């Protein structure tokens, strides 16, 4: 039921534009948002070489797979690649913007990420809250800090 309600809400927001749940993004907001969409798509495809282009050299990553924030370096990158190889590949994903704040060369993006996997042939949806800080350097947006958490059943008003 939760999936049906979320999909209906996303479709509604798409149809009614800025009047809906997700706000319509300005051109300034679309720049870092587009970088996030590309970065996540490469992550889902596990295209690590292209994915690195969106990663700031000082990235700090903190999420459900790490007990505390970690500086993302080559060793951490190798760890996450091995971790991801052991997980089910995503068959679909969707990002829904909650807020995109741009202040000069820094952007704070809050969003929901919906990921569908099929571990045993049956679709399983996982929802994440994304809080990302992006920095624009040399004309290119790169992920500087990220804190992502899985939305557990019963959160955000869910039963």
C-alpha positions, -999 to +999 in steps of 0.1 A: +000+000+000+028+024+009+043+020-026+010+027-043+005+059-022+041+071-029+038+064-067+004+082-068+019+112-049+049+114-073+026+112-104+004+139-089+033+162-082+045+157-118+011+165-132+005+197-112+041+210-113+050+235-086+016+232-070+024+196-060+045+179-034+079+184-051+087+220-061+095+230-096+133+236-097+148+268-111+176+267-137+201+275-108+187+245-088+187+222-118+225+223-122+233+205-089+201+184-091+211+171-126+246+163-112+229+143-084+207+124-109+237+115-130+258+105-100+231+082-086+224+066-121+262+058-124+262+044-088+232+022-096+249+010-128+281+005-108+300+024-133+327+034-108+351+051-133+325+076-145+310+079-110+343+092-096+339+123-118+311+134-095+330+128-063+348+156-046+383+147-033+373+156+002+340+137+002+327+126+036+301+098+035+278+087+063+249+063+059+234+031+071+264+010+059+289+031+080+289+035+118+303+070+116+313+095+089+342+084+067+365+104+045+360+089+010+394+079-003+407+050-025+405+025+004+369+036+012+360+035-025+373-001-028+353-011+003+320+004-011+326-013-045+330-047-027+300-040-005+278-031-036+290-062-054+274-083-027+241-065-029+212-070-053+215-047-083+188-021-087+164-026-115+149+008-112+153+040-091+136+073-087+148+106-071+122+130-057+135+165-047+124+178-013+146+210-014+175+223-034+193+253-019+221+269-039+244+295-023+271+304-048+293+274-054+276+252-027+243+234-029+224+215-002+200+189-017+174+170+003+155+143-015+139+108-013+155+080-033+134+050-042+153+019-053+137-013-066+156-046-065+144-081-073+164-105-050+141-135-056+123-124-086+099-103-065+102-065-065+114-050-033+113-012-028+137+006-004+133+043+003+161+065+014+163+100+028+192+118+010+210+149+025+238+159+001+262+188+000+276+196-035+304+220-044+310+235-078+347+235-088+361+243-122+325+246-135+316+210-123+293+200-094+308+174-071+295+156-041+312+169-010+292+154+019+264+129+020+242+115+048+217+090+036+194+069+057+169+041+050+133+050+058+120+023+080+084+011+079+063+033+102+083+065+096+070+095+079+035+086+088+036+051+073+020+021+089 
